[in-house]
């Protein structure tokens, strides 16, 4: 059964595109700029070149700050007892 590649719009038979070589079962996301599908593992849109922002960019510093605050609160509670 032939289908259309989610990434390059070529005709695909099976799971791998003969044109771009991408696995059709791979996770993908929609580019905010051109609205086309791009594999999640790629740092840029394969169609328009838009750079994707890392979703963890702000989460890691927040988690680290929360960890330091928790240690500080723990030390403060132990010193007051």
Secondary structure in CASP SS format (residue, H / E / C, confidence):
PFRMAT SS
TARGET T0000
AUTHOR 0000-0000-0000
METHOD secondary structure of the structure
MODEL  1
X C 1.00
X E 1.00
X E 1.00
X E 1.00
X C 1.00
X C 1.00
X C 1.00
X C 1.00
X C 1.00
X C 1.00
X E 1.00
X E 1.00
X E 1.00
X C 1.00
X C 1.00
X E 1.00
X C 1.00
X C 1.00
X C 1.00
X C 1.00
X C 1.00
X C 1.00
X E 1.00
X C 1.00
X C 1.00
X C 1.00
X C 1.00
X E 1.00
X E 1.00
X E 1.00
X C 1.00
X C 1.00
X C 1.00
X C 1.00
X C 1.00
X C 1.00
X E 1.00
X E 1.00
X E 1.00
X C 1.00
X C 1.00
X C 1.00
X C 1.00
X E 1.00
X C 1.00
X C 1.00
X C 1.00
X C 1.00
X C 1.00
X C 1.00
X E 1.00
X C 1.00
X C 1.00
X C 1.00
X C 1.00
X C 1.00
X C 1.00
X C 1.00
X H 1.00
X H 1.00
X H 1.00
X H 1.00
X H 1.00
X H 1.00
X H 1.00
X H 1.00
X H 1.00
X H 1.00
X H 1.00
X H 1.00
X H 1.00
X H 1.00
X H 1.00
X H 1.00
X H 1.00
X H 1.00
X H 1.00
X H 1.00
X H 1.00
X H 1.00
X C 1.00
END
